[in-house]
Amino acid sequence: MTPLFKKLNLTTQSVIHVLNAPNSFSAELEALNEVEVRRERKASGDFVLAFAITQAEADSASQLIASCTEGDAIVWMAYPKVTSRRYRCAFHRDPAGAISRVGRARASS
């Protein structure tokens, strides 16, 4: 288990779903021993980590996450900080923004 995934509350899950991860995140995923990492977009699960840079990616991930998780799933949406020099993000963490749509999409389905 990596320190990052401990912070993300990965505990007893043996399968996780990671959507749209950048290549720079590969080493972090490869360090997960005894955890199966699935990257397909139609899988259900109780631990999902989605990456988004554009509003469309965030919306797509939100809809998918809302449709393929149940109960107390652990869901993370990763996006670049405003101060990132490597990536530019089309949205931010404003509560009215894309991140809060996951909960609204789930509530309406």
Biopython code that builds the backbone (N, CA, C, O; Angstrom):
import numpy as np
from Bio.PDB.StructureBuilder import StructureBuilder

atoms = [
    (1, "MET", "N", (0.841, -1.177, 0.000)),
    (1, "MET", "CA", (0.000, 0.000, 0.000)),
    (1, "MET", "C", (0.892, 1.247, 0.000)),
    (1, "MET", "O", (1.843, 1.351, 0.774)),
    (2, "THR", "N", (0.566, 2.157, -0.861)),
    (2, "THR", "CA", (1.347, 3.397, -0.924)),
    (2, "THR", "C", (0.780, 4.430, 0.045)),
    (2, "THR", "O", (-0.396, 4.358, 0.402)),
    (3, "PRO", "N", (1.598, 5.386, 0.474)),
    (3, "PRO", "CA", (1.083, 6.433, 1.362)),
    (3, "PRO", "C", (-0.097, 7.193, 0.747)),
    (3, "PRO", "O", (-1.038, 7.559, 1.452)),
    (4, "LEU", "N", (-0.045, 7.426, -0.558)),
    (4, "LEU", "CA", (-1.148, 8.134, -1.206)),
    (4, "LEU", "C", (-2.448, 7.361, -1.073)),
    (4, "LEU", "O", (-3.474, 7.935, -0.708)),
    (5, "PHE", "N", (-2.420, 6.071, -1.362)),
    (5, "PHE", "CA", (-3.654, 5.291, -1.295)),
    (5, "PHE", "C", (-4.125, 5.086, 0.141)),
    (5, "PHE", "O", (-5.317, 4.879, 0.369)),
    (6, "LYS", "N", (-3.223, 5.139, 1.107)),
    (6, "LYS", "CA", (-3.660, 5.129, 2.506)),
    (6, "LYS", "C", (-4.458, 6.394, 2.796)),
    (6, "LYS", "O", (-5.493, 6.341, 3.459)),
    (7, "LYS", "N", (-3.975, 7.535, 2.297)),
    (7, "LYS", "CA", (-4.698, 8.800, 2.491)),
    (7, "LYS", "C", (-6.047, 8.786, 1.785)),
    (7, "LYS", "O", (-6.996, 9.426, 2.238)),
    (8, "LEU", "N", (-6.132, 8.055, 0.677)),
    (8, "LEU", "CA", (-7.393, 7.971, -0.070)),
    (8, "LEU", "C", (-8.351, 6.936, 0.528)),
    (8, "LEU", "O", (-9.421, 6.681, -0.024)),
    (9, "ASN", "N", (-7.958, 6.347, 1.654)),
    (9, "ASN", "CA", (-8.796, 5.407, 2.392)),
    (9, "ASN", "C", (-8.985, 4.066, 1.681)),
    (9, "ASN", "O", (-10.036, 3.439, 1.809)),
    (10, "LEU", "N", (-7.987, 3.635, 0.946)),
    (10, "LEU", "CA", (-8.006, 2.283, 0.379)),
    (10, "LEU", "C", (-7.609, 1.338, 1.503)),
    (10, "LEU", "O", (-6.485, 1.401, 2.003)),
    (11, "THR", "N", (-8.511, 0.480, 1.895)),
    (11, "THR", "CA", (-8.242, -0.397, 3.039)),
    (11, "THR", "C", (-8.353, -1.860, 2.637)),
    (11, "THR", "O", (-7.345, -2.499, 2.339)),
    (12, "THR", "N", (-9.548, -2.384, 2.627)),
    (12, "THR", "CA", (-9.745, -3.813, 2.367)),
    (12, "THR", "C", (-10.148, -4.111, 0.928)),
    (12, "THR", "O", (-10.350, -5.271, 0.570)),
    (13, "GLN", "N", (-10.264, -3.086, 0.109)),
    (13, "GLN", "CA", (-10.696, -3.308, -1.268)),
    (13, "GLN", "C", (-9.615, -4.070, -2.035)),
    (13, "GLN", "O", (-8.440, -3.705, -1.993)),
    (14, "SER", "N", (-10.016, -5.112, -2.722)),
    (14, "SER", "CA", (-9.055, -5.883, -3.526)),
    (14, "SER", "C", (-9.118, -5.485, -4.995)),
    (14, "SER", "O", (-8.244, -5.851, -5.780)),
    (15, "VAL", "N", (-10.156, -4.734, -5.365)),
    (15, "VAL", "CA", (-10.321, -4.251, -6.740)),
    (15, "VAL", "C", (-10.649, -2.762, -6.659)),
    (15, "VAL", "O", (-11.517, -2.344, -5.893)),
    (16, "ILE", "N", (-9.936, -1.969, -7.464)),
    (16, "ILE", "CA", (-10.251, -0.543, -7.554)),
    (16, "ILE", "C", (-10.422, -0.172, -9.019)),
    (16, "ILE", "O", (-9.909, -0.853, -9.907)),
    (17, "HIS", "N", (-11.139, 0.902, -9.260)),
    (17, "HIS", "CA", (-11.363, 1.397, -10.613)),
    (17, "HIS", "C", (-10.698, 2.761, -10.736)),
    (17, "HIS", "O", (-10.938, 3.665, -9.936)),
    (18, "VAL", "N", (-9.861, 2.887, -11.751)),
    (18, "VAL", "CA", (-9.132, 4.126, -11.988)),
    (18, "VAL", "C", (-9.447, 4.566, -13.410)),
    (18, "VAL", "O", (-9.174, 3.841, -14.367)),
    (19, "LEU", "N", (-10.018, 5.748, -13.543)),
    (19, "LEU", "CA", (-10.468, 6.240, -14.835)),
    (19, "LEU", "C", (-9.622, 7.412, -15.301)),
    (19, "LEU", "O", (-9.405, 8.368, -14.556)),
    (20, "ASN", "N", (-9.148, 7.332, -16.532)),
    (20, "ASN", "CA", (-8.471, 8.444, -17.198)),
    (20, "ASN", "C", (-7.193, 8.901, -16.483)),
    (20, "ASN", "O", (-6.880, 10.091, -16.470)),
    (21, "ALA", "N", (-6.465, 7.963, -15.897)),
    (21, "ALA", "CA", (-5.237, 8.322, -15.172)),
    (21, "ALA", "C", (-4.144, 8.739, -16.150)),
    (21, "ALA", "O", (-3.988, 8.117, -17.201)),
    (22, "PRO", "N", (-3.393, 9.770, -15.821)),
    (22, "PRO", "CA", (-2.277, 10.173, -16.682)),
    (22, "PRO", "C", (-1.124, 9.165, -16.561)),
    (22, "PRO", "O", (-1.022, 8.443, -15.569)),
    (23, "ASN", "N", (-0.280, 9.128, -17.560)),
    (23, "ASN", "CA", (0.862, 8.217, -17.548)),
    (23, "ASN", "C", (1.750, 8.434, -16.325)),
    (23, "ASN", "O", (2.345, 7.485, -15.815)),
    (24, "SER", "N", (1.840, 9.648, -15.864)),
    (24, "SER", "CA", (2.689, 9.959, -14.720)),
    (24, "SER", "C", (2.197, 9.289, -13.430)),
    (24, "SER", "O", (2.919, 9.283, -12.433)),
    (25, "PHE", "N", (1.008, 8.736, -13.431)),
    (25, "PHE", "CA", (0.444, 8.074, -12.255)),
    (25, "PHE", "C", (0.685, 6.568, -12.269)),
    (25, "PHE", "O", (0.351, 5.881, -11.304)),
    (26, "SER", "N", (1.258, 6.049, -13.348)),
    (26, "SER", "CA", (1.454, 4.607, -13.509)),
    (26, "SER", "C", (2.263, 3.982, -12.384)),
    (26, "SER", "O", (1.906, 2.911, -11.894)),
    (27, "ALA", "N", (3.341, 4.626, -11.966)),
    (27, "ALA", "CA", (4.182, 4.060, -10.905)),
    (27, "ALA", "C", (3.394, 3.886, -9.609)),
    (27, "ALA", "O", (3.579, 2.900, -8.895)),
    (28, "GLU", "N", (2.527, 4.832, -9.311)),
    (28, "GLU", "CA", (1.705, 4.743, -8.102)),
    (28, "GLU", "C", (0.786, 3.520, -8.178)),
    (28, "GLU", "O", (0.608, 2.807, -7.191)),
    (29, "LEU", "N", (0.211, 3.288, -9.344)),
    (29, "LEU", "CA", (-0.679, 2.138, -9.513)),
    (29, "LEU", "C", (0.084, 0.815, -9.484)),
    (29, "LEU", "O", (-0.394, -0.172, -8.926)),
    (30, "GLU", "N", (1.253, 0.802, -10.077)),
    (30, "GLU", "CA", (2.065, -0.422, -10.102)),
    (30, "GLU", "C", (2.544, -0.807, -8.703)),
    (30, "GLU", "O", (2.832, -1.977, -8.451)),
    (31, "ALA", "N", (2.630, 0.139, -7.811)),
    (31, "ALA", "CA", (3.087, -0.134, -6.443)),
    (31, "ALA", "C", (2.001, -0.768, -5.575)),
    (31, "ALA", "O", (2.271, -1.167, -4.442)),
    (32, "LEU", "N", (0.795, -0.863, -6.087)),
    (32, "LEU", "CA", (-0.289, -1.474, -5.319)),
    (32, "LEU", "C", (-0.182, -2.997, -5.422)),
    (32, "LEU", "O", (-0.532, -3.582, -6.448)),
    (33, "ASN", "N", (0.292, -3.617, -4.379)),
    (33, "ASN", "CA", (0.392, -5.074, -4.344)),
    (33, "ASN", "C", (-0.938, -5.640, -3.865)),
    (33, "ASN", "O", (-1.583, -5.077, -2.980)),
    (34, "GLU", "N", (-1.333, -6.737, -4.448)),
    (34, "GLU", "CA", (-2.550, -7.439, -4.059)),
    (34, "GLU", "C", (-3.828, -6.631, -4.289)),
    (34, "GLU", "O", (-4.859, -6.917, -3.681)),
    (35, "VAL", "N", (-3.766, -5.637, -5.154)),
    (35, "VAL", "CA", (-4.951, -4.864, -5.524)),
    (35, "VAL", "C", (-5.049, -4.894, -7.043)),
    (35, "VAL", "O", (-4.099, -4.542, -7.743)),
    (36, "GLU", "N", (-6.196, -5.313, -7.542)),
    (36, "GLU", "CA", (-6.419, -5.318, -8.990)),
    (36, "GLU", "C", (-6.912, -3.933, -9.414)),
    (36, "GLU", "O", (-7.887, -3.413, -8.872)),
    (37, "VAL", "N", (-6.225, -3.355, -10.383)),
    (37, "VAL", "CA", (-6.592, -2.038, -10.899)),
    (37, "VAL", "C", (-7.322, -2.237, -12.212)),
    (37, "VAL", "O", (-6.766, -2.771, -13.172)),
    (38, "ARG", "N", (-8.571, -1.802, -12.247)),
    (38, "ARG", "CA", (-9.374, -1.911, -13.473)),
    (38, "ARG", "C", (-9.545, -0.530, -14.068)),
    (38, "ARG", "O", (-9.808, 0.442, -13.360)),
    (39, "ARG", "N", (-9.393, -0.457, -15.370)),
    (39, "ARG", "CA", (-9.494, 0.835, -16.053)),
    (39, "ARG", "C", (-10.703, 0.926, -16.979)),
    (39, "ARG", "O", (-10.904, 1.955, -17.623)),
    (40, "GLU", "N", (-11.507, -0.126, -17.056)),
    (40, "GLU", "CA", (-12.679, -0.068, -17.920)),
    (40, "GLU", "C", (-13.725, 0.849, -17.314)),
    (40, "GLU", "O", (-13.806, 1.020, -16.098)),
    (41, "ARG", "N", (-14.507, 1.424, -18.180)),
    (41, "ARG", "CA", (-15.444, 2.453, -17.753)),
    (41, "ARG", "C", (-16.832, 1.930, -17.408)),
    (41, "ARG", "O", (-17.690, 2.716, -17.007)),
    (42, "LYS", "N", (-17.079, 0.653, -17.547)),
    (42, "LYS", "CA", (-18.419, 0.146, -17.266)),
    (42, "LYS", "C", (-18.448, -0.773, -16.055)),
    (42, "LYS", "O", (-19.435, -1.478, -15.840)),
    (43, "ALA", "N", (-17.422, -0.778, -15.288)),
    (43, "ALA", "CA", (-17.354, -1.672, -14.136)),
    (43, "ALA", "C", (-17.984, -1.029, -12.916)),
    (43, "ALA", "O", (-17.981, 0.192, -12.764)),
    (44, "SER", "N", (-18.520, -1.866, -12.058)),
    (44, "SER", "CA", (-19.039, -1.346, -10.797)),
    (44, "SER", "C", (-17.994, -1.616, -9.717)),
    (44, "SER", "O", (-17.136, -2.486, -9.866)),
    (45, "GLY", "N", (-18.081, -0.876, -8.660)),
    (45, "GLY", "CA", (-17.122, -1.082, -7.590)),
    (45, "GLY", "C", (-17.371, -0.150, -6.431)),
    (45, "GLY", "O", (-18.227, 0.733, -6.491)),
    (46, "ASP", "N", (-16.601, -0.362, -5.362)),
    (46, "ASP", "CA", (-16.788, 0.485, -4.188)),
    (46, "ASP", "C", (-15.593, 1.389, -3.915)),
    (46, "ASP", "O", (-15.527, 2.027, -2.864)),
    (47, "PHE", "N", (-14.638, 1.452, -4.861)),
    (47, "PHE", "CA", (-13.537, 2.408, -4.791)),
    (47, "PHE", "C", (-13.247, 2.881, -6.203)),
    (47, "PHE", "O", (-12.855, 2.089, -7.060)),
    (48, "VAL", "N", (-13.439, 4.172, -6.448)),
    (48, "VAL", "CA", (-13.232, 4.738, -7.783)),
    (48, "VAL", "C", (-12.377, 5.990, -7.663)),
    (48, "VAL", "O", (-12.635, 6.857, -6.829)),
    (49, "LEU", "N", (-11.360, 6.069, -8.506)),
    (49, "LEU", "CA", (-10.522, 7.257, -8.610)),
    (49, "LEU", "C", (-10.568, 7.699, -10.065)),
    (49, "LEU", "O", (-10.083, 6.994, -10.950)),
    (50, "ALA", "N", (-11.149, 8.864, -10.309)),
    (50, "ALA", "CA", (-11.280, 9.382, -11.673)),
    (50, "ALA", "C", (-10.452, 10.648, -11.818)),
    (50, "ALA", "O", (-10.411, 11.483, -10.914)),
    (51, "PHE", "N", (-9.796, 10.781, -12.958)),
    (51, "PHE", "CA", (-9.003, 11.965, -13.260)),
    (51, "PHE", "C", (-9.729, 12.779, -14.327)),
    (51, "PHE", "O", (-10.299, 12.213, -15.260)),
    (52, "ALA", "N", (-9.708, 14.087, -14.195)),
    (52, "ALA", "CA", (-10.366, 14.956, -15.173)),
    (52, "ALA", "C", (-9.599, 16.261, -15.293)),
    (52, "ALA", "O", (-9.070, 16.785, -14.312)),
    (53, "ILE", "N", (-9.549, 16.772, -16.507)),
    (53, "ILE", "CA", (-8.958, 18.082, -16.768)),
    (53, "ILE", "C", (-10.010, 19.008, -17.369)),
    (53, "ILE", "O", (-10.020, 20.208, -17.095)),
    (54, "THR", "N", (-10.890, 18.447, -18.188)),
    (54, "THR", "CA", (-11.924, 19.262, -18.825)),
    (54, "THR", "C", (-13.263, 19.055, -18.127)),
    (54, "THR", "O", (-13.470, 18.068, -17.421)),
    (55, "GLN", "N", (-14.150, 19.992, -18.336)),
    (55, "GLN", "CA", (-15.488, 19.866, -17.780)),
    (55, "GLN", "C", (-16.182, 18.620, -18.343)),
    (55, "GLN", "O", (-16.901, 17.934, -17.616)),
    (56, "ALA", "N", (-15.976, 18.328, -19.617)),
    (56, "ALA", "CA", (-16.588, 17.150, -20.233)),
    (56, "ALA", "C", (-16.097, 15.861, -19.579)),
    (56, "ALA", "O", (-16.887, 14.941, -19.363)),
    (57, "GLU", "N", (-14.803, 15.781, -19.263)),
    (57, "GLU", "CA", (-14.272, 14.594, -18.575)),
    (57, "GLU", "C", (-14.883, 14.465, -17.181)),
    (57, "GLU", "O", (-15.229, 13.363, -16.754)),
    (58, "ALA", "N", (-15.015, 15.575, -16.477)),
    (58, "ALA", "CA", (-15.614, 15.552, -15.142)),
    (58, "ALA", "C", (-17.082, 15.137, -15.207)),
    (58, "ALA", "O", (-17.542, 14.349, -14.381)),
    (59, "ASP", "N", (-17.810, 15.660, -16.173)),
    (59, "ASP", "CA", (-19.222, 15.300, -16.331)),
    (59, "ASP", "C", (-19.377, 13.821, -16.669)),
    (59, "ASP", "O", (-20.228, 13.136, -16.102)),
    (60, "SER", "N", (-18.559, 13.332, -17.588)),
    (60, "SER", "CA", (-18.606, 11.930, -17.986)),
    (60, "SER", "C", (-18.286, 11.017, -16.804)),
    (60, "SER", "O", (-18.987, 10.034, -16.563)),
    (61, "ALA", "N", (-17.233, 11.347, -16.074)),
    (61, "ALA", "CA", (-16.864, 10.548, -14.907)),
    (61, "ALA", "C", (-17.962, 10.590, -13.850)),
    (61, "ALA", "O", (-18.266, 9.569, -13.234)),
    (62, "SER", "N", (-18.554, 11.749, -13.637)),
    (62, "SER", "CA", (-19.634, 11.880, -12.649)),
    (62, "SER", "C", (-20.804, 10.975, -12.983)),
    (62, "SER", "O", (-21.336, 10.289, -12.110)),
    (63, "GLN", "N", (-21.205, 10.973, -14.242)),
    (63, "GLN", "CA", (-22.324, 10.122, -14.665)),
    (63, "GLN", "C", (-21.984, 8.645, -14.493)),
    (63, "GLN", "O", (-22.804, 7.867, -14.006)),
    (64, "LEU", "N", (-20.781, 8.266, -14.892)),
    (64, "LEU", "CA", (-20.364, 6.873, -14.771)),
    (64, "LEU", "C", (-20.298, 6.450, -13.310)),
    (64, "LEU", "O", (-20.791, 5.383, -12.947)),
    (65, "ILE", "N", (-19.703, 7.264, -12.492)),
    (65, "ILE", "CA", (-19.576, 6.940, -11.073)),
    (65, "ILE", "C", (-20.949, 6.811, -10.429)),
    (65, "ILE", "O", (-21.183, 5.891, -9.646)),
    (66, "ALA", "N", (-21.850, 7.720, -10.749)),
    (66, "ALA", "CA", (-23.201, 7.668, -10.181)),
    (66, "ALA", "C", (-23.930, 6.393, -10.592)),
    (66, "ALA", "O", (-24.724, 5.856, -9.819)),
    (67, "SER", "N", (-23.670, 5.909, -11.794)),
    (67, "SER", "CA", (-24.394, 4.727, -12.277)),
    (67, "SER", "C", (-23.752, 3.407, -11.867)),
    (67, "SER", "O", (-24.413, 2.370, -11.932)),
    (68, "CYS", "N", (-22.490, 3.407, -11.449)),
    (68, "CYS", "CA", (-21.833, 2.123, -11.193)),
    (68, "CYS", "C", (-21.344, 1.948, -9.761)),
    (68, "CYS", "O", (-20.561, 1.038, -9.488)),
    (69, "THR", "N", (-21.786, 2.795, -8.849)),
    (69, "THR", "CA", (-21.429, 2.618, -7.448)),
    (69, "THR", "C", (-22.694, 2.542, -6.611)),
    (69, "THR", "O", (-23.751, 3.039, -7.001)),
    (70, "GLU", "N", (-22.564, 1.910, -5.458)),
    (70, "GLU", "CA", (-23.705, 1.778, -4.555)),
    (70, "GLU", "C", (-23.262, 2.055, -3.130)),
    (70, "GLU", "O", (-22.085, 1.920, -2.796)),
    (71, "GLY", "N", (-24.194, 2.435, -2.310)),
    (71, "GLY", "CA", (-23.929, 2.572, -0.883)),
    (71, "GLY", "C", (-22.813, 3.539, -0.560)),
    (71, "GLY", "O", (-22.762, 4.651, -1.087)),
    (72, "ASP", "N", (-21.928, 3.109, 0.307)),
    (72, "ASP", "CA", (-20.833, 3.948, 0.792)),
    (72, "ASP", "C", (-19.562, 3.767, -0.033)),
    (72, "ASP", "O", (-18.495, 3.508, 0.523)),
    (73, "ALA", "N", (-19.665, 3.896, -1.312)),
    (73, "ALA", "CA", (-18.490, 3.786, -2.168)),
    (73, "ALA", "C", (-17.525, 4.929, -1.875)),
    (73, "ALA", "O", (-17.940, 6.035, -1.527)),
    (74, "ILE", "N", (-16.247, 4.649, -2.020)),
    (74, "ILE", "CA", (-15.221, 5.680, -1.878)),
    (74, "ILE", "C", (-14.942, 6.210, -3.270)),
    (74, "ILE", "O", (-14.505, 5.470, -4.152)),
    (75, "VAL", "N", (-15.195, 7.488, -3.460)),
    (75, "VAL", "CA", (-15.082, 8.104, -4.782)),
    (75, "VAL", "C", (-14.176, 9.319, -4.693)),
    (75, "VAL", "O", (-14.354, 10.189, -3.840)),
    (76, "TRP", "N", (-13.202, 9.361, -5.592)),
    (76, "TRP", "CA", (-12.287, 10.498, -5.669)),
    (76, "TRP", "C", (-12.253, 11.027, -7.090)),
    (76, "TRP", "O", (-12.182, 10.257, -8.048)),
    (77, "MET", "N", (-12.303, 12.329, -7.221)),
    (77, "MET", "CA", (-12.128, 12.990, -8.521)),
    (77, "MET", "C", (-10.830, 13.785, -8.403)),
    (77, "MET", "O", (-10.739, 14.723, -7.612)),
    (78, "ALA", "N", (-9.847, 13.411, -9.180)),
    (78, "ALA", "CA", (-8.550, 14.094, -9.153)),
    (78, "ALA", "C", (-8.474, 15.076, -10.314)),
    (78, "ALA", "O", (-8.834, 14.753, -11.446)),
    (79, "TYR", "N", (-8.002, 16.271, -10.013)),
    (79, "TYR", "CA", (-7.876, 17.296, -11.041)),
    (79, "TYR", "C", (-6.719, 18.205, -10.655)),
    (79, "TYR", "O", (-6.365, 18.290, -9.479)),
    (80, "PRO", "N", (-6.129, 18.880, -11.625)),
    (80, "PRO", "CA", (-4.954, 19.717, -11.327)),
    (80, "PRO", "C", (-5.301, 20.919, -10.461)),
    (80, "PRO", "O", (-6.397, 21.475, -10.535)),
    (81, "LYS", "N", (-4.341, 21.296, -9.646)),
    (81, "LYS", "CA", (-4.474, 22.531, -8.882)),
    (81, "LYS", "C", (-4.409, 23.712, -9.840)),
    (81, "LYS", "O", (-3.834, 23.615, -10.924)),
    (82, "VAL", "N", (-4.986, 24.793, -9.443)),
    (82, "VAL", "CA", (-4.935, 26.012, -10.253)),
    (82, "VAL", "C", (-3.484, 26.432, -10.491)),
    (82, "VAL", "O", (-3.170, 27.008, -11.533)),
    (83, "THR", "N", (-2.613, 26.152, -9.546)),
    (83, "THR", "CA", (-1.207, 26.569, -9.646)),
    (83, "THR", "C", (-0.323, 25.590, -10.419)),
    (83, "THR", "O", (0.881, 25.817, -10.539)),
    (84, "SER", "N", (-0.899, 24.508, -10.945)),
    (84, "SER", "CA", (-0.102, 23.525, -11.678)),
    (84, "SER", "C", (0.561, 24.141, -12.906)),
    (84, "SER", "O", (-0.075, 24.873, -13.665)),
    (85, "ARG", "N", (1.816, 23.846, -13.089)),
    (85, "ARG", "CA", (2.529, 24.324, -14.276)),
    (85, "ARG", "C", (2.457, 23.317, -15.408)),
    (85, "ARG", "O", (2.674, 23.666, -16.568)),
    (86, "ARG", "N", (2.154, 22.071, -15.080)),
    (86, "ARG", "CA", (2.115, 21.005, -16.074)),
    (86, "ARG", "C", (0.748, 20.871, -16.741)),
    (86, "ARG", "O", (0.667, 20.626, -17.945)),
    (87, "TYR", "N", (-0.316, 21.028, -15.973)),
    (87, "TYR", "CA", (-1.668, 20.813, -16.482)),
    (87, "TYR", "C", (-2.518, 22.066, -16.284)),
    (87, "TYR", "O", (-2.319, 22.817, -15.329)),
    (88, "ARG", "N", (-3.445, 22.281, -17.175)),
    (88, "ARG", "CA", (-4.440, 23.342, -17.040)),
    (88, "ARG", "C", (-5.801, 22.672, -16.893)),
    (88, "ARG", "O", (-6.131, 21.742, -17.629)),
    (89, "CYS", "N", (-6.566, 23.145, -15.957)),
    (89, "CYS", "CA", (-7.864, 22.560, -15.684)),
    (89, "CYS", "C", (-8.960, 23.540, -16.078)),
    (89, "CYS", "O", (-8.833, 24.748, -15.874)),
    (90, "ALA", "N", (-10.040, 23.006, -16.646)),
    (90, "ALA", "CA", (-11.139, 23.846, -17.119)),
    (90, "ALA", "C", (-12.185, 24.120, -16.031)),
    (90, "ALA", "O", (-13.177, 24.802, -16.286)),
    (91, "PHE", "N", (-11.967, 23.598, -14.832)),
    (91, "PHE", "CA", (-12.903, 23.829, -13.735)),
    (91, "PHE", "C", (-12.111, 23.886, -12.435)),
    (91, "PHE", "O", (-10.902, 23.652, -12.431)),
    (92, "HIS", "N", (-12.782, 24.192, -11.342)),
    (92, "HIS", "CA", (-12.125, 24.246, -10.042)),
    (92, "HIS", "C", (-13.042, 23.639, -8.998)),
    (92, "HIS", "O", (-14.118, 23.143, -9.331)),
    (93, "ARG", "N", (-12.635, 23.673, -7.756)),
    (93, "ARG", "CA", (-13.394, 22.980, -6.717)),
    (93, "ARG", "C", (-14.522, 23.786, -6.105)),
    (93, "ARG", "O", (-15.025, 23.431, -5.039)),
    (94, "ASP", "N", (-14.923, 24.850, -6.748)),
    (94, "ASP", "CA", (-16.077, 25.619, -6.310)),
    (94, "ASP", "C", (-17.248, 24.652, -6.117)),
    (94, "ASP", "O", (-17.508, 23.833, -6.998)),
    (95, "PRO", "N", (-17.961, 24.727, -4.988)),
    (95, "PRO", "CA", (-19.060, 23.794, -4.746)),
    (95, "PRO", "C", (-20.106, 23.758, -5.852)),
    (95, "PRO", "O", (-20.793, 22.748, -6.008)),
    (96, "ALA", "N", (-20.243, 24.819, -6.612)),
    (96, "ALA", "CA", (-21.215, 24.817, -7.708)),
    (96, "ALA", "C", (-20.631, 24.173, -8.958)),
    (96, "ALA", "O", (-21.322, 24.050, -9.970)),
    (97, "GLY", "N", (-19.376, 23.765, -8.902)),
    (97, "GLY", "CA", (-18.689, 23.209, -10.067)),
    (97, "GLY", "C", (-18.912, 21.723, -10.254)),
    (97, "GLY", "O", (-19.829, 21.133, -9.682)),
    (98, "ALA", "N", (-18.062, 21.137, -11.061)),
    (98, "ALA", "CA", (-18.217, 19.765, -11.523)),
    (98, "ALA", "C", (-18.173, 18.727, -10.418)),
    (98, "ALA", "O", (-18.867, 17.714, -10.506)),
    (99, "ILE", "N", (-17.393, 18.945, -9.400)),
    (99, "ILE", "CA", (-17.208, 17.921, -8.390)),
    (99, "ILE", "C", (-18.509, 17.620, -7.662)),
    (99, "ILE", "O", (-18.788, 16.459, -7.362)),
    (100, "SER", "N", (-19.292, 18.617, -7.378)),
    (100, "SER", "CA", (-20.544, 18.389, -6.652)),
    (100, "SER", "C", (-21.590, 17.684, -7.522)),
    (100, "SER", "O", (-22.599, 17.205, -7.005)),
    (101, "ARG", "N", (-21.366, 17.618, -8.800)),
    (101, "ARG", "CA", (-22.337, 16.957, -9.682)),
    (101, "ARG", "C", (-22.426, 15.468, -9.437)),
    (101, "ARG", "O", (-23.457, 14.867, -9.738)),
    (102, "VAL", "N", (-21.373, 14.838, -8.894)),
    (102, "VAL", "CA", (-21.426, 13.405, -8.610)),
    (102, "VAL", "C", (-22.589, 13.126, -7.678)),
    (102, "VAL", "O", (-23.404, 12.245, -7.950)),
    (103, "GLY", "N", (-22.677, 13.861, -6.589)),
    (103, "GLY", "CA", (-23.765, 13.665, -5.639)),
    (103, "GLY", "C", (-25.119, 13.962, -6.245)),
    (103, "GLY", "O", (-26.080, 13.231, -6.003)),
    (104, "ARG", "N", (-25.211, 15.030, -7.032)),
    (104, "ARG", "CA", (-26.494, 15.372, -7.649)),
    (104, "ARG", "C", (-26.893, 14.315, -8.679)),
    (104, "ARG", "O", (-28.070, 13.972, -8.791)),
    (105, "ALA", "N", (-25.918, 13.798, -9.432)),
    (105, "ALA", "CA", (-26.246, 12.779, -10.434)),
    (105, "ALA", "C", (-26.741, 11.515, -9.746)),
    (105, "ALA", "O", (-27.683, 10.876, -10.213)),
    (106, "ARG", "N", (-26.108, 11.158, -8.640)),
    (106, "ARG", "CA", (-26.532, 9.960, -7.904)),
    (106, "ARG", "C", (-27.926, 10.162, -7.327)),
    (106, "ARG", "O", (-28.754, 9.252, -7.382)),
    (107, "ALA", "N", (-28.194, 11.330, -6.779)),
    (107, "ALA", "CA", (-29.482, 11.598, -6.147)),
    (107, "ALA", "C", (-30.624, 11.563, -7.157)),
    (107, "ALA", "O", (-31.749, 11.202, -6.813)),
    (108, "SER", "N", (-30.337, 11.940, -8.410)),
    (108, "SER", "CA", (-31.400, 11.976, -9.403)),
    (108, "SER", "C", (-31.578, 10.670, -10.147)),
    (108, "SER", "O", (-32.524, 10.538, -10.923)),
    (109, "SER", "N", (-30.690, 9.686, -9.934)),
    (109, "SER", "CA", (-30.845, 8.417, -10.664)),
    (109, "SER", "C", (-31.643, 7.401, -9.891)),
    (109, "SER", "O", (-31.858, 6.288, -10.373)),
]
sb = StructureBuilder()
sb.init_structure("model")
sb.init_model(0)
sb.init_chain("A")
sb.init_seg("    ")
for serial, (resi, resn, name, xyz) in enumerate(atoms, 1):
    if name == "N":
        sb.init_residue(resn, " ", resi, " ")
    sb.init_atom(name, np.array(xyz, "f"), 0.0, 1.0, " ", f" {name:<3s}", serial, name[0])
structure = sb.get_structure()
